[in-house]
């Protein structure tokens, strides 16, 4: 069961940090900038990755983060 309430993290935060890397400001930008064109083989028309996560598509954002992490 997920922990809820003040100070609790969403379940997708740790895997996203692992996939993207630990650059918090870079991750914030990565999640919130509206995207146009193809991201992880899916065409976006002004959506942010955070909006996709909020819509329940966490796997899409994780795949995009893995592809963007050059390590």
Secondary structure, 3 states (H helix, E strand, C coil): CCCCCCCCCCCHHHHHHHHHCCCHHHHHHHHHCCEEEEECCEEEEEECHHHHHHCCCHHHHHHHHHHHCCC
